[in-house]
Structure formats: C-alpha cells, structure tokens
Amino acid sequence: MSAPYNVLVLCTRNSARSILAECILNRIGEGKFVAFSAGSNPKGTVHPEALRLLQGSGYDTSGLRSKSWEEFAGPGAPRLDFVITVCDDAAGELCPVWPGRPVQAHWGVPDPAAVEGPDDVVAVAFAEAYRTLNDMIGLFARLPVEKLDSIAMKQRMDQIGDSRHALA
C-alpha cells in the first residue's frame, strides 16, 4: 500500500455517522487518506443535523450524499485499503466482496440520528458522535500505515474501536 490510502466508512443508512467520519478523515488525514462513506440501506439524504454540525465546523458539505455501498464494490470503484463500519447493524451484515482485500475494522458509535427529542438534545447527540469519531480517526490517522502489515494494521484498528469507551 502507498499513500493516499482509500478508506470506506460504512453504516446502514449513510446519513449521519459515516458522513461525519468521511468529513473528519478527509480533513485530519489530508494527503494521507481519502475517505468515502456509504450504507447498506442508504436513506437517500444526509441528516440535517449532520449538515448543520459540519457546516458550523467549517466543512464543505456541497458534495455529501447518502449512497449505497454497491458503488464501491463494482467496476470503476476506487481501490479500497480500509473499510470501517461505525454501526453495529452494518458490522453484522454480509458485506460485498471488496476488491483488493482491504483491512476491515468495526468502530461502534451510537447513532445520533436515532435520538428523538428537542433540537438541543439531538444536537448534543450529534456533537458526541462527532467527538468520538474525531478522537478515533485522530488515532487512526497517526498510525504508521506504511510500516505495518495488514495483520498488525487490523490489530491496531481493532484497538481503536475498542477504545471508544475509554475516549467517551
């Protein structure tokens, strides 16, 4: 593998967590990683609170869209080096066969889009998901990818996923 490394972040609906992770990794890992997001059953729209949070944090959201993981499994798809699931449902689903055998890991993050209540309660849930993803992605972006084989990389990525509770 050589930089830039392509990373696909998956969650079932591709409307919140995976979208947040895509933006965060493209910012933190600029030059080293190129992030994409998708879902097994995409909602078709990005959650409005995800867009508000990202725009308020200075991200360009103009190209964001909810899309199927099938876009990344067929001919013409970018070669994937890493696939990260951020929701428990997507982690348990039968994924497509990814060309190139990317390193895969699961980083379960509670779904802020599932939170119901007043706007401020929903905003807090999104801010918490953003913070958790930002912390985990920061750890991932600092890994010496070029020096680790796929087994060591998988172990390190799994450790990051397991650290979610310590980061909270």
Buried (B, 14 or more C-beta within 10 A) or exposed (E): BEEBBBBBBBBBBBBBBBBBBBBBBBBBBEEBBBBBBBBBBBBEBBBEBBBBBBEEBEBEBEEBBBBBBEBBBEEEBBEBBBBBBBBBBBBEBEBBEBBEEBBBBBBBBBBBBEBEEEEEEBBBBBBBBBEBBBBBBBBBBEBEBEEBEBEEBBEBBBEBBEBBEEBE
